[in-house]
Amino acid sequence: MRSWTAIAIAPFAVIWNTFLAGIIATAFHSPSGGWGVLAFLSLHLFAGLVLVGLFGCYSAGDVEVRARDGMLTVSTGVGPLRWDRRRRLQDVRSVRYFAQANRPVRCLVLDCPRPLRFGMLLNSERRSFLHAAIQEKLRQ
């Protein structure tokens, strides 16, 4: 595991989804149908599945940065489930660390007309490496 947050999210998400699945099954099989309860709890089940997705990102997700054909692509996700964000390399002025007031560094930001934040799930060593690699590419 790459993150202590994943260790905290995983048991909660499993218990949450198991509990809600049991309530939904009970409501669905009640004589009155329980469609209102079913709709309400389905939204909560969806929230639980989002937590499971976060667990996947925290424990197995990765960040890839590629510079090809004048484009800088930041790809985040788990396995084939990826989210690509692209910026023209000539539009990127710099890369910097982003931190909110009184908090440690949370992510990297590409300074360009549409700023791009990424790398929040990376540990500090990986974030530092990525920062140095992107700075080197921007100097070329």
A tleap script that builds the chain and sets N, CA, C and O, in Angstrom:
source leaprc.protein.ff14SB
mol = sequence {
  NMET ARG SER TRP THR ALA ILE ALA ILE ALA
  PRO PHE ALA VAL ILE TRP ASN THR PHE LEU
  ALA GLY ILE ILE ALA THR ALA PHE HIE SER
  PRO SER GLY GLY TRP GLY VAL LEU ALA PHE
  LEU SER LEU HIE LEU PHE ALA GLY LEU VAL
  LEU VAL GLY LEU PHE GLY CYS TYR SER ALA
  GLY ASP VAL GLU VAL ARG ALA ARG ASP GLY
  MET LEU THR VAL SER THR GLY VAL GLY PRO
  LEU ARG TRP ASP ARG ARG ARG ARG LEU GLN
  ASP VAL ARG SER VAL ARG TYR PHE ALA GLN
  ALA ASN ARG PRO VAL ARG CYS LEU VAL LEU
  ASP CYS PRO ARG PRO LEU ARG PHE GLY MET
  LEU LEU ASN SER GLU ARG ARG SER PHE LEU
  HIE ALA ALA ILE GLN GLU LYS LEU ARG CGLN
}
set mol.1.N position { 0.845 -1.185 0.000 }
set mol.1.CA position { 0.000 0.000 0.000 }
set mol.1.C position { 0.880 1.233 0.000 }
set mol.1.O position { 1.903 1.281 0.683 }
set mol.2.N position { 0.475 2.229 -0.770 }
set mol.2.CA position { 1.260 3.436 -0.844 }
set mol.2.C position { 0.742 4.525 0.073 }
set mol.2.O position { 1.398 5.558 0.204 }
set mol.3.N position { -0.398 4.347 0.711 }
set mol.3.CA position { -0.983 5.442 1.464 }
set mol.3.C position { -1.696 4.941 2.711 }
set mol.3.O position { -2.406 3.936 2.680 }
set mol.4.N position { -1.490 5.667 3.817 }
set mol.4.CA position { -2.210 5.341 5.052 }
set mol.4.C position { -3.681 5.700 4.923 }
set mol.4.O position { -4.523 5.117 5.606 }
set mol.5.N position { -3.997 6.646 4.064 }
set mol.5.CA position { -5.396 7.012 3.848 }
set mol.5.C position { -6.177 5.830 3.300 }
set mol.5.O position { -7.335 5.623 3.661 }
set mol.6.N position { -5.542 5.057 2.429 }
set mol.6.CA position { -6.208 3.880 1.866 }
set mol.6.C position { -6.549 2.873 2.948 }
set mol.6.O position { -7.604 2.239 2.908 }
set mol.7.N position { -5.660 2.730 3.907 }
set mol.7.CA position { -5.915 1.794 5.002 }
set mol.7.C position { -7.119 2.252 5.817 }
set mol.7.O position { -7.863 1.415 6.328 }
set mol.8.N position { -7.327 3.549 5.949 }
set mol.8.CA position { -8.472 4.070 6.698 }
set mol.8.C position { -9.762 3.976 5.890 }
set mol.8.O position { -10.820 3.693 6.452 }
set mol.9.N position { -9.691 4.210 4.584 }
set mol.9.CA position { -10.889 4.233 3.745 }
set mol.9.C position { -11.433 2.830 3.486 }
set mol.9.O position { -12.648 2.635 3.478 }
set mol.10.N position { -10.560 1.862 3.277 }
set mol.10.CA position { -10.990 0.525 2.850 }
set mol.10.C position { -11.975 -0.142 3.804 }
set mol.10.O position { -13.045 -0.544 3.348 }
set mol.11.N position { -11.686 -0.287 5.100 }
set mol.11.CA position { -12.652 -0.964 5.973 }
set mol.11.C position { -13.973 -0.207 6.072 }
set mol.11.O position { -15.045 -0.812 6.103 }
set mol.12.N position { -13.886 1.112 6.121 }
set mol.12.CA position { -15.114 1.905 6.194 }
set mol.12.C position { -15.981 1.686 4.962 }
set mol.12.O position { -17.193 1.505 5.074 }
set mol.13.N position { -15.354 1.703 3.774 }
set mol.13.CA position { -16.111 1.524 2.539 }
set mol.13.C position { -16.749 0.146 2.461 }
set mol.13.O position { -17.890 0.021 2.016 }
set mol.14.N position { -16.042 -0.879 2.881 }
set mol.14.CA position { -16.594 -2.244 2.833 }
set mol.14.C position { -17.777 -2.377 3.792 }
set mol.14.O position { -18.817 -2.916 3.416 }
set mol.15.N position { -17.628 -1.895 5.017 }
set mol.15.CA position { -18.725 -1.974 5.997 }
set mol.15.C position { -19.915 -1.148 5.532 }
set mol.15.O position { -21.058 -1.595 5.625 }
set mol.16.N position { -19.653 0.051 5.032 }
set mol.16.CA position { -20.708 0.951 4.545 }
set mol.16.C position { -21.512 0.280 3.440 }
set mol.16.O position { -22.741 0.251 3.499 }
set mol.17.N position { -20.833 -0.258 2.437 }
set mol.17.CA position { -21.538 -0.867 1.307 }
set mol.17.C position { -22.277 -2.132 1.710 }
set mol.17.O position { -23.373 -2.382 1.208 }
set mol.18.N position { -21.715 -2.928 2.591 }
set mol.18.CA position { -22.395 -4.136 3.053 }
set mol.18.C position { -23.664 -3.785 3.815 }
set mol.18.O position { -24.714 -4.390 3.599 }
set mol.19.N position { -23.565 -2.814 4.698 }
set mol.19.CA position { -24.718 -2.372 5.477 }
set mol.19.C position { -25.829 -1.842 4.563 }
set mol.19.O position { -26.990 -2.224 4.707 }
set mol.20.N position { -25.471 -0.969 3.633 }
set mol.20.CA position { -26.482 -0.395 2.744 }
set mol.20.C position { -27.057 -1.430 1.778 }
set mol.20.O position { -28.243 -1.373 1.455 }
set mol.21.N position { -26.254 -2.354 1.323 }
set mol.21.CA position { -26.775 -3.399 0.429 }
set mol.21.C position { -27.824 -4.233 1.149 }
set mol.21.O position { -28.834 -4.603 0.550 }
set mol.22.N position { -27.602 -4.535 2.425 }
set mol.22.CA position { -28.595 -5.281 3.199 }
set mol.22.C position { -29.886 -4.503 3.375 }
set mol.22.O position { -30.967 -5.077 3.246 }
set mol.23.N position { -29.802 -3.219 3.663 }
set mol.23.CA position { -31.001 -2.393 3.824 }
set mol.23.C position { -31.751 -2.266 2.501 }
set mol.23.O position { -32.979 -2.341 2.474 }
set mol.24.N position { -31.023 -2.076 1.414 }
set mol.24.CA position { -31.676 -1.967 0.106 }
set mol.24.C position { -32.374 -3.267 -0.255 }
set mol.24.O position { -33.501 -3.245 -0.751 }
set mol.25.N position { -31.726 -4.396 -0.015 }
set mol.25.CA position { -32.355 -5.687 -0.313 }
set mol.25.C position { -33.617 -5.878 0.518 }
set mol.25.O position { -34.618 -6.383 0.010 }
set mol.26.N position { -33.583 -5.480 1.793 }
set mol.26.CA position { -34.755 -5.587 2.664 }
set mol.26.C position { -35.876 -4.684 2.177 }
set mol.26.O position { -37.033 -5.100 2.127 }
set mol.27.N position { -35.538 -3.442 1.817 }
set mol.27.CA position { -36.552 -2.491 1.346 }
set mol.27.C position { -37.164 -2.956 0.025 }
set mol.27.O position { -38.367 -2.810 -0.191 }
set mol.28.N position { -36.349 -3.504 -0.839 }
set mol.28.CA position { -36.835 -3.938 -2.143 }
set mol.28.C position { -37.790 -5.121 -2.037 }
set mol.28.O position { -38.715 -5.245 -2.839 }
set mol.29.N position { -37.573 -5.983 -1.062 }
set mol.29.CA position { -38.407 -7.165 -0.910 }
set mol.29.C position { -39.559 -6.976 0.074 }
set mol.29.O position { -40.260 -7.934 0.400 }
set mol.30.N position { -39.756 -5.751 0.545 }
set mol.30.CA position { -40.879 -5.508 1.456 }
set mol.30.C position { -42.187 -5.512 0.665 }
set mol.30.O position { -42.171 -5.267 -0.541 }
set mol.31.N position { -43.324 -5.786 1.321 }
set mol.31.CA position { -44.614 -5.853 0.611 }
set mol.31.C position { -44.999 -4.534 -0.053 }
set mol.31.O position { -45.651 -4.546 -1.097 }
set mol.32.N position { -44.614 -3.403 0.523 }
set mol.32.CA position { -45.007 -2.110 -0.054 }
set mol.32.C position { -44.098 -1.701 -1.200 }
set mol.32.O position { -44.369 -0.704 -1.870 }
set mol.33.N position { -43.058 -2.423 -1.433 }
set mol.33.CA position { -42.152 -2.079 -2.527 }
set mol.33.C position { -40.987 -1.243 -2.058 }
set mol.33.O position { -39.854 -1.499 -2.464 }
set mol.34.N position { -41.222 -0.248 -1.215 }
set mol.34.CA position { -40.162 0.571 -0.652 }
set mol.34.C position { -39.345 1.337 -1.672 }
set mol.34.O position { -38.134 1.482 -1.506 }
set mol.35.N position { -39.987 1.837 -2.735 }
set mol.35.CA position { -39.234 2.518 -3.793 }
set mol.35.C position { -38.587 3.815 -3.314 }
set mol.35.O position { -37.490 4.154 -3.757 }
set mol.36.N position { -39.239 4.536 -2.428 }
set mol.36.CA position { -38.646 5.767 -1.904 }
set mol.36.C position { -37.396 5.482 -1.096 }
set mol.36.O position { -36.371 6.147 -1.248 }
set mol.37.N position { -37.500 4.472 -0.227 }
set mol.37.CA position { -36.343 4.074 0.574 }
set mol.37.C position { -35.249 3.538 -0.344 }
set mol.37.O position { -34.067 3.815 -0.141 }
set mol.38.N position { -35.647 2.778 -1.346 }
set mol.38.CA position { -34.683 2.215 -2.284 }
set mol.38.C position { -33.918 3.315 -3.009 }
set mol.38.O position { -32.696 3.239 -3.134 }
set mol.39.N position { -34.622 4.336 -3.489 }
set mol.39.CA position { -33.963 5.445 -4.196 }
set mol.39.C position { -33.017 6.190 -3.259 }
set mol.39.O position { -31.892 6.513 -3.639 }
set mol.40.N position { -33.469 6.463 -2.039 }
set mol.40.CA position { -32.650 7.186 -1.073 }
set mol.40.C position { -31.378 6.417 -0.740 }
set mol.40.O position { -30.285 6.983 -0.739 }
set mol.41.N position { -31.522 5.144 -0.460 }
set mol.41.CA position { -30.364 4.342 -0.077 }
set mol.41.C position { -29.441 4.039 -1.258 }
set mol.41.O position { -28.243 3.827 -1.074 }
set mol.42.N position { -30.000 4.021 -2.467 }
set mol.42.CA position { -29.161 3.805 -3.640 }
set mol.42.C position { -28.152 4.938 -3.796 }
set mol.42.O position { -27.014 4.709 -4.205 }
set mol.43.N position { -28.570 6.158 -3.471 }
set mol.43.CA position { -27.640 7.290 -3.522 }
set mol.43.C position { -26.512 7.094 -2.521 }
set mol.43.O position { -25.357 7.404 -2.812 }
set mol.44.N position { -26.842 6.584 -1.352 }
set mol.44.CA position { -25.813 6.328 -0.352 }
set mol.44.C position { -24.902 5.168 -0.759 }
set mol.44.O position { -23.706 5.179 -0.468 }
set mol.45.N position { -25.469 4.183 -1.425 }
set mol.45.CA position { -24.659 3.081 -1.932 }
set mol.45.C position { -23.681 3.602 -2.987 }
set mol.45.O position { -22.528 3.177 -3.041 }
set mol.46.N position { -24.154 4.522 -3.818 }
set mol.46.CA position { -23.279 5.140 -4.821 }
set mol.46.C position { -22.120 5.873 -4.139 }
set mol.46.O position { -20.979 5.794 -4.593 }
set mol.47.N position { -22.418 6.586 -3.045 }
set mol.47.CA position { -21.364 7.282 -2.299 }
set mol.47.C position { -20.352 6.269 -1.754 }
set mol.47.O position { -19.151 6.539 -1.744 }
set mol.48.N position { -20.820 5.135 -1.314 }
set mol.48.CA position { -19.920 4.085 -0.835 }
set mol.48.C position { -19.038 3.548 -1.946 }
set mol.48.O position { -17.862 3.260 -1.725 }
set mol.49.N position { -19.598 3.411 -3.136 }
set mol.49.CA position { -18.798 2.945 -4.267 }
set mol.49.C position { -17.745 3.976 -4.653 }
set mol.49.O position { -16.655 3.617 -5.099 }
set mol.50.N position { -18.065 5.245 -4.485 }
set mol.50.CA position { -17.071 6.291 -4.715 }
set mol.50.C position { -15.916 6.134 -3.728 }
set mol.50.O position { -14.753 6.314 -4.090 }
set mol.51.N position { -16.244 5.798 -2.480 }
set mol.51.CA position { -15.191 5.560 -1.488 }
set mol.51.C position { -14.315 4.377 -1.892 }
set mol.51.O position { -13.098 4.413 -1.711 }
set mol.52.N position { -14.926 3.338 -2.433 }
set mol.52.CA position { -14.149 2.196 -2.904 }
set mol.52.C position { -13.233 2.636 -4.050 }
set mol.52.O position { -12.083 2.204 -4.125 }
set mol.53.N position { -13.734 3.486 -4.933 }
set mol.53.CA position { -12.912 4.024 -6.016 }
set mol.53.C position { -11.745 4.844 -5.498 }
set mol.53.O position { -10.633 4.754 -6.018 }
set mol.54.N position { -12.002 5.649 -4.467 }
set mol.54.CA position { -10.921 6.416 -3.852 }
set mol.54.C position { -9.866 5.488 -3.259 }
set mol.54.O position { -8.667 5.748 -3.357 }
set mol.55.N position { -10.325 4.413 -2.648 }
set mol.55.CA position { -9.396 3.427 -2.113 }
set mol.55.C position { -8.497 2.895 -3.223 }
set mol.55.O position { -7.288 2.753 -3.039 }
set mol.56.N position { -9.092 2.605 -4.371 }
set mol.56.CA position { -8.296 2.118 -5.498 }
set mol.56.C position { -7.272 3.132 -5.960 }
set mol.56.O position { -6.133 2.775 -6.261 }
set mol.57.N position { -7.668 4.390 -6.019 }
set mol.57.CA position { -6.727 5.434 -6.437 }
set mol.57.C position { -5.612 5.621 -5.421 }
set mol.57.O position { -4.448 5.762 -5.796 }
set mol.58.N position { -5.953 5.623 -4.144 }
set mol.58.CA position { -4.933 5.820 -3.117 }
set mol.58.C position { -3.960 4.652 -3.044 }
set mol.58.O position { -2.772 4.852 -2.789 }
set mol.59.N position { -4.445 3.447 -3.263 }
set mol.59.CA position { -3.576 2.290 -3.082 }
set mol.59.C position { -2.884 1.854 -4.366 }
set mol.59.O position { -1.749 1.379 -4.313 }
set mol.60.N position { -3.533 2.003 -5.520 }
set mol.60.CA position { -2.947 1.464 -6.746 }
set mol.60.C position { -2.878 2.475 -7.879 }
set mol.60.O position { -2.380 2.146 -8.955 }
set mol.61.N position { -3.360 3.691 -7.674 }
set mol.61.CA position { -3.378 4.680 -8.743 }
set mol.61.C position { -1.985 5.192 -9.062 }
set mol.61.O position { -1.072 5.097 -8.241 }
set mol.62.N position { -1.833 5.735 -10.263 }
set mol.62.CA position { -0.553 6.298 -10.646 }
set mol.62.C position { -0.748 7.566 -11.462 }
set mol.62.O position { -1.842 7.863 -11.941 }
set mol.63.N position { 0.339 8.296 -11.603 }
set mol.63.CA position { 0.358 9.539 -12.372 }
set mol.63.C position { 1.447 9.403 -13.417 }
set mol.63.O position { 2.585 9.060 -13.097 }
set mol.64.N position { 1.100 9.670 -14.663 }
set mol.64.CA position { 2.080 9.651 -15.750 }
set mol.64.C position { 2.092 11.022 -16.400 }
set mol.64.O position { 1.041 11.607 -16.663 }
set mol.65.N position { 3.285 11.525 -16.656 }
set mol.65.CA position { 3.436 12.793 -17.370 }
set mol.65.C position { 4.250 12.497 -18.619 }
set mol.65.O position { 5.360 11.970 -18.537 }
set mol.66.N position { 3.687 12.843 -19.786 }
set mol.66.CA position { 4.357 12.584 -21.060 }
set mol.66.C position { 4.465 13.891 -21.842 }
set mol.66.O position { 3.530 14.691 -21.877 }
set mol.67.N position { 5.622 14.089 -22.466 }
set mol.67.CA position { 5.830 15.228 -23.359 }
set mol.67.C position { 6.109 14.659 -24.744 }
set mol.67.O position { 7.150 14.045 -24.980 }
set mol.68.N position { 5.161 14.873 -25.658 }
set mol.68.CA position { 5.262 14.324 -27.003 }
set mol.68.C position { 4.605 15.271 -27.993 }
set mol.68.O position { 3.523 15.796 -27.729 }
set mol.69.N position { 5.240 15.488 -29.111 }
set mol.69.CA position { 4.677 16.293 -30.197 }
set mol.69.C position { 4.193 17.662 -29.727 }
set mol.69.O position { 3.144 18.134 -30.163 }
set mol.70.N position { 4.950 18.293 -28.846 }
set mol.70.CA position { 4.600 19.629 -28.385 }
set mol.70.C position { 3.461 19.671 -27.381 }
set mol.70.O position { 2.970 20.750 -27.049 }
set mol.71.N position { 3.034 18.516 -26.895 }
set mol.71.CA position { 1.955 18.451 -25.906 }
set mol.71.C position { 2.486 17.843 -24.616 }
set mol.71.O position { 3.303 16.922 -24.643 }
set mol.72.N position { 2.021 18.358 -23.499 }
set mol.72.CA position { 2.331 17.793 -22.191 }
set mol.72.C position { 1.049 17.145 -21.683 }
set mol.72.O position { 0.042 17.828 -21.495 }
set mol.73.N position { 1.078 15.848 -21.463 }
set mol.73.CA position { -0.104 15.095 -21.049 }
set mol.73.C position { 0.097 14.573 -19.640 }
set mol.73.O position { 1.105 13.932 -19.342 }
set mol.74.N position { -0.877 14.855 -18.767 }
set mol.74.CA position { -0.885 14.317 -17.411 }
set mol.74.C position { -2.003 13.294 -17.367 }
set mol.74.O position { -3.170 13.623 -17.576 }
set mol.75.N position { -1.637 12.045 -17.091 }
set mol.75.CA position { -2.595 10.946 -17.074 }
set mol.75.C position { -2.652 10.370 -15.657 }
set mol.75.O position { -1.632 9.954 -15.109 }
set mol.76.N position { -3.841 10.351 -15.074 }
set mol.76.CA position { -4.013 9.798 -13.732 }
set mol.76.C position { -5.074 8.713 -13.775 }
set mol.76.O position { -5.986 8.766 -14.600 }
set mol.77.N position { -4.960 7.729 -12.891 }
set mol.77.CA position { -5.970 6.690 -12.820 }
set mol.77.C position { -5.416 5.359 -12.372 }
set mol.77.O position { -4.276 5.244 -11.920 }
set mol.78.N position { -6.267 4.356 -12.514 }
set mol.78.CA position { -5.926 2.988 -12.129 }
set mol.78.C position { -6.140 2.107 -13.342 }
set mol.78.O position { -7.248 2.032 -13.874 }
set mol.79.N position { -5.088 1.442 -13.781 }
set mol.79.CA position { -5.198 0.528 -14.914 }
set mol.79.C position { -5.750 1.207 -16.148 }
set mol.79.O position { -5.261 2.265 -16.544 }
set mol.80.N position { -6.778 0.606 -16.771 }
set mol.80.CA position { -7.330 1.200 -17.984 }
set mol.80.C position { -8.259 2.389 -17.714 }
set mol.80.O position { -8.636 3.097 -18.647 }
set mol.81.N position { -8.625 2.612 -16.468 }
set mol.81.CA position { -9.488 3.737 -16.115 }
set mol.81.C position { -8.608 4.958 -15.875 }
set mol.81.O position { -8.126 5.170 -14.762 }
set mol.82.N position { -8.401 5.754 -16.908 }
set mol.82.CA position { -7.473 6.864 -16.864 }
set mol.82.C position { -8.171 8.167 -17.252 }
set mol.82.O position { -9.173 8.177 -17.966 }
set mol.83.N position { -7.607 9.251 -16.760 }
set mol.83.CA position { -8.096 10.589 -17.079 }
set mol.83.C position { -6.908 11.377 -17.600 }
set mol.83.O position { -5.972 11.664 -16.854 }
set mol.84.N position { -6.943 11.727 -18.877 }
set mol.84.CA position { -5.854 12.465 -19.507 }
set mol.84.C position { -6.200 13.942 -19.592 }
set mol.84.O position { -7.303 14.321 -19.987 }
set mol.85.N position { -5.233 14.766 -19.214 }
set mol.85.CA position { -5.373 16.219 -19.354 }
set mol.85.C position { -4.170 16.712 -20.130 }
set mol.85.O position { -3.032 16.377 -19.800 }
set mol.86.N position { -4.417 17.507 -21.161 }
set mol.86.CA position { -3.353 17.945 -22.072 }
set mol.86.C position { -3.230 19.465 -22.077 }
set mol.86.O position { -4.210 20.202 -21.964 }
set mol.87.N position { -1.966 19.898 -22.215 }
set mol.87.CA position { -1.658 21.315 -22.396 }
set mol.87.C position { -0.554 21.402 -23.440 }
set mol.87.O position { 0.292 20.513 -23.541 }
set mol.88.N position { -0.569 22.483 -24.216 }
set mol.88.CA position { 0.517 22.698 -25.171 }
set mol.88.C position { 1.777 23.027 -24.385 }
set mol.88.O position { 1.751 23.850 -23.471 }
set mol.89.N position { 2.867 22.386 -24.743 }
set mol.89.CA position { 4.118 22.542 -24.016 }
set mol.89.C position { 4.595 23.992 -24.030 }
set mol.89.O position { 5.156 24.468 -23.043 }
set mol.90.N position { 4.381 24.693 -25.129 }
set mol.90.CA position { 4.830 26.086 -25.213 }
set mol.90.C position { 3.994 27.016 -24.333 }
set mol.90.O position { 4.440 28.119 -24.016 }
set mol.91.N position { 2.786 26.593 -23.930 }
set mol.91.CA position { 1.943 27.413 -23.052 }
set mol.91.C position { 2.300 27.260 -21.576 }
set mol.91.O position { 1.930 28.103 -20.758 }
set mol.92.N position { 3.017 26.192 -21.231 }
set mol.92.CA position { 3.368 25.940 -19.830 }
set mol.92.C position { 4.556 26.821 -19.465 }
set mol.92.O position { 5.650 26.653 -20.005 }
set mol.93.N position { 4.338 27.765 -18.541 }
set mol.93.CA position { 5.391 28.691 -18.131 }
set mol.93.C position { 6.312 28.070 -17.082 }
set mol.93.O position { 7.527 28.256 -17.137 }
set mol.94.N position { 5.745 27.341 -16.135 }
set mol.94.CA position { 6.544 26.740 -15.069 }
set mol.94.C position { 5.732 25.657 -14.369 }
set mol.94.O position { 4.536 25.493 -14.612 }
set mol.95.N position { 6.407 24.934 -13.505 }
set mol.95.CA position { 5.753 23.970 -12.626 }
set mol.95.C position { 6.121 24.377 -11.207 }
set mol.95.O position { 7.267 24.727 -10.929 }
set mol.96.N position { 5.148 24.328 -10.318 }
set mol.96.CA position { 5.414 24.745 -8.935 }
set mol.96.C position { 4.628 23.848 -7.983 }
set mol.96.O position { 3.692 23.150 -8.372 }
set mol.97.N position { 5.050 23.899 -6.721 }
set mol.97.CA position { 4.330 23.188 -5.678 }
set mol.97.C position { 3.126 24.024 -5.265 }
set mol.97.O position { 3.191 25.253 -5.248 }
set mol.98.N position { 2.045 23.363 -4.937 }
set mol.98.CA position { 0.839 24.059 -4.486 }
set mol.98.C position { 0.521 23.628 -3.066 }
set mol.98.O position { 0.431 22.437 -2.767 }
set mol.99.N position { 0.355 24.604 -2.207 }
set mol.99.CA position { -0.015 24.333 -0.819 }
set mol.99.C position { -1.025 25.372 -0.378 }
set mol.99.O position { -0.920 26.546 -0.733 }
set mol.100.N position { -1.991 24.939 0.388 }
set mol.100.CA position { -2.955 25.876 0.956 }
set mol.100.C position { -2.375 26.424 2.251 }
set mol.100.O position { -1.415 25.870 2.788 }
set mol.101.N position { -2.947 27.496 2.746 }
set mol.101.CA position { -2.444 28.154 3.945 }
set mol.101.C position { -2.336 27.164 5.113 }
set mol.101.O position { -3.273 26.413 5.387 }
set mol.102.N position { -1.200 27.172 5.786 }
set mol.102.CA position { -0.944 26.353 6.976 }
set mol.102.C position { -1.063 24.852 6.733 }
set mol.102.O position { -1.337 24.095 7.664 }
set mol.103.N position { -0.860 24.418 5.499 }
set mol.103.CA position { -0.899 22.989 5.182 }
set mol.103.C position { 0.348 22.630 4.392 }
set mol.103.O position { 0.933 23.486 3.728 }
set mol.104.N position { 0.758 21.370 4.460 }
set mol.104.CA position { 1.931 20.980 3.671 }
set mol.104.C position { 1.612 20.971 2.178 }
set mol.104.O position { 0.458 21.112 1.773 }
set mol.105.N position { 2.648 20.803 1.378 }
set mol.105.CA position { 2.484 20.758 -0.076 }
set mol.105.C position { 1.516 19.644 -0.437 }
set mol.105.O position { 1.666 18.512 0.022 }
set mol.106.N position { 0.534 19.961 -1.252 }
set mol.106.CA position { -0.490 18.979 -1.606 }
set mol.106.C position { -0.348 18.454 -3.024 }
set mol.106.O position { -0.648 17.287 -3.278 }
set mol.107.N position { 0.103 19.289 -3.956 }
set mol.107.CA position { 0.166 18.833 -5.337 }
set mol.107.C position { 1.102 19.723 -6.145 }
set mol.107.O position { 1.685 20.672 -5.622 }
set mol.108.N position { 1.234 19.401 -7.419 }
set mol.108.CA position { 1.998 20.205 -8.358 }
set mol.108.C position { 1.035 20.974 -9.239 }
set mol.108.O position { -0.083 20.521 -9.484 }
set mol.109.N position { 1.461 22.139 -9.719 }
set mol.109.CA position { 0.629 22.955 -10.596 }
set mol.109.C position { 1.454 23.333 -11.815 }
set mol.109.O position { 2.574 23.828 -11.688 }
set mol.110.N position { 0.893 23.097 -12.997 }
set mol.110.CA position { 1.487 23.604 -14.230 }
set mol.110.C position { 0.904 24.985 -14.469 }
set mol.110.O position { -0.307 25.131 -14.638 }
set mol.111.N position { 1.760 25.999 -14.483 }
set mol.111.CA position { 1.303 27.367 -14.729 }
set mol.111.C position { 1.161 27.578 -16.226 }
set mol.111.O position { 2.149 27.613 -16.958 }
set mol.112.N position { -0.062 27.717 -16.664 }
set mol.112.CA position { -0.384 27.955 -18.062 }
set mol.112.C position { -1.737 28.676 -18.085 }
set mol.112.O position { -2.318 28.895 -17.022 }
set mol.113.N position { -2.256 29.051 -19.257 }
set mol.113.CA position { -3.540 29.765 -19.270 }
set mol.113.C position { -4.657 29.055 -18.494 }
set mol.113.O position { -5.471 29.704 -17.838 }
set mol.114.N position { -4.689 27.739 -18.572 }
set mol.114.CA position { -5.606 26.943 -17.734 }
set mol.114.C position { -4.754 26.094 -16.808 }
set mol.114.O position { -4.330 25.006 -17.197 }
set mol.115.N position { -4.485 26.569 -15.567 }
set mol.115.CA position { -3.591 25.826 -14.666 }
set mol.115.C position { -4.065 24.385 -14.462 }
set mol.115.O position { -5.260 24.092 -14.459 }
set mol.116.N position { -3.095 23.514 -14.293 }
set mol.116.CA position { -3.377 22.092 -14.150 }
set mol.116.C position { -2.748 21.590 -12.859 }
set mol.116.O position { -1.527 21.608 -12.709 }
set mol.117.N position { -3.583 21.142 -11.929 }
set mol.117.CA position { -3.106 20.588 -10.656 }
set mol.117.C position { -3.140 19.073 -10.732 }
set mol.117.O position { -4.084 18.484 -11.259 }
set mol.118.N position { -2.094 18.451 -10.195 }
set mol.118.CA position { -2.036 16.994 -10.200 }
set mol.118.C position { -1.020 16.529 -9.170 }
set mol.118.O position { -0.272 17.338 -8.621 }
set mol.119.N position { -0.991 15.228 -8.908 }
set mol.119.CA position { -0.002 14.626 -8.033 }
set mol.119.C position { -0.332 14.677 -6.557 }
set mol.119.O position { 0.560 14.523 -5.723 }
set mol.120.N position { -1.598 14.891 -6.213 }
set mol.120.CA position { -1.958 14.961 -4.805 }
set mol.120.C position { -1.738 13.617 -4.096 }
set mol.120.O position { -1.466 13.592 -2.896 }
set mol.121.N position { -1.850 12.523 -4.817 }
set mol.121.CA position { -1.713 11.201 -4.205 }
set mol.121.C position { -0.267 10.722 -4.126 }
set mol.121.O position { 0.002 9.654 -3.576 }
set mol.122.N position { 0.672 11.506 -4.675 }
set mol.122.CA position { 2.071 11.098 -4.661 }
set mol.122.C position { 2.723 11.414 -3.325 }
set mol.122.O position { 2.375 12.393 -2.665 }
set mol.123.N position { 3.671 10.574 -2.936 }
set mol.123.CA position { 4.437 10.904 -1.734 }
set mol.123.C position { 5.441 12.007 -2.089 }
set mol.123.O position { 5.629 12.319 -3.265 }
set mol.124.N position { 6.076 12.587 -1.090 }
set mol.124.CA position { 6.916 13.766 -1.330 }
set mol.124.C position { 8.115 13.461 -2.233 }
set mol.124.O position { 8.517 14.325 -3.012 }
set mol.125.N position { 8.696 12.267 -2.155 }
set mol.125.CA position { 9.831 11.938 -3.013 }
set mol.125.C position { 9.420 11.872 -4.477 }
set mol.125.O position { 10.110 12.405 -5.345 }
set mol.126.N position { 8.321 11.232 -4.743 }
set mol.126.CA position { 7.849 11.123 -6.128 }
set mol.126.C position { 7.436 12.484 -6.665 }
set mol.126.O position { 7.688 12.808 -7.826 }
set mol.127.N position { 6.802 13.278 -5.812 }
set mol.127.CA position { 6.398 14.619 -6.223 }
set mol.127.C position { 7.631 15.463 -6.559 }
set mol.127.O position { 7.626 16.198 -7.546 }
set mol.128.N position { 8.684 15.362 -5.748 }
set mol.128.CA position { 9.924 16.112 -6.002 }
set mol.128.C position { 10.574 15.660 -7.310 }
set mol.128.O position { 11.053 16.485 -8.087 }
set mol.129.N position { 10.587 14.347 -7.549 }
set mol.129.CA position { 11.159 13.836 -8.784 }
set mol.129.C position { 10.396 14.358 -9.994 }
set mol.129.O position { 11.001 14.814 -10.965 }
set mol.130.N position { 9.092 14.294 -9.939 }
set mol.130.CA position { 8.264 14.758 -11.045 }
set mol.130.C position { 8.460 16.253 -11.279 }
set mol.130.O position { 8.530 16.701 -12.424 }
set mol.131.N position { 8.548 17.019 -10.202 }
set mol.131.CA position { 8.772 18.467 -10.301 }
set mol.131.C position { 10.081 18.741 -11.034 }
set mol.131.O position { 10.118 19.565 -11.948 }
set mol.132.N position { 11.165 18.053 -10.638 }
set mol.132.CA position { 12.466 18.255 -11.268 }
set mol.132.C position { 12.452 17.819 -12.739 }
set mol.132.O position { 13.033 18.494 -13.590 }
set mol.133.N position { 11.799 16.707 -13.037 }
set mol.133.CA position { 11.748 16.208 -14.414 }
set mol.133.C position { 10.986 17.170 -15.325 }
set mol.133.O position { 11.408 17.418 -16.455 }
set mol.134.N position { 9.876 17.707 -14.844 }
set mol.134.CA position { 9.093 18.643 -15.667 }
set mol.134.C position { 9.861 19.947 -15.848 }
set mol.134.O position { 9.852 20.519 -16.938 }
set mol.135.N position { 10.526 20.428 -14.792 }
set mol.135.CA position { 11.332 21.646 -14.929 }
set mol.135.C position { 12.421 21.457 -15.971 }
set mol.135.O position { 12.679 22.358 -16.769 }
set mol.136.N position { 13.061 20.299 -15.973 }
set mol.136.CA position { 14.113 20.025 -16.949 }
set mol.136.C position { 13.537 20.036 -18.362 }
set mol.136.O position { 14.153 20.592 -19.271 }
set mol.137.N position { 12.386 19.441 -18.558 }
set mol.137.CA position { 11.756 19.403 -19.871 }
set mol.137.C position { 11.373 20.813 -20.335 }
set mol.137.O position { 11.491 21.125 -21.520 }
set mol.138.N position { 10.923 21.650 -19.428 }
set mol.138.CA position { 10.525 23.014 -19.786 }
set mol.138.C position { 11.730 23.870 -20.161 }
set mol.138.O position { 11.586 24.821 -20.929 }
set mol.139.N position { 12.912 23.555 -19.639 }
set mol.139.CA position { 14.122 24.325 -19.977 }
set mol.139.C position { 14.604 24.023 -21.390 }
set mol.139.O position { 15.296 24.843 -21.992 }
set mol.140.N position { 14.253 22.873 -21.922 }
set mol.140.CA position { 14.746 22.469 -23.260 }
set mol.140.C position { 14.122 23.290 -24.358 }
set mol.140.O position { 14.425 23.081 -25.533 }
savepdb mol mol.pdb
quit
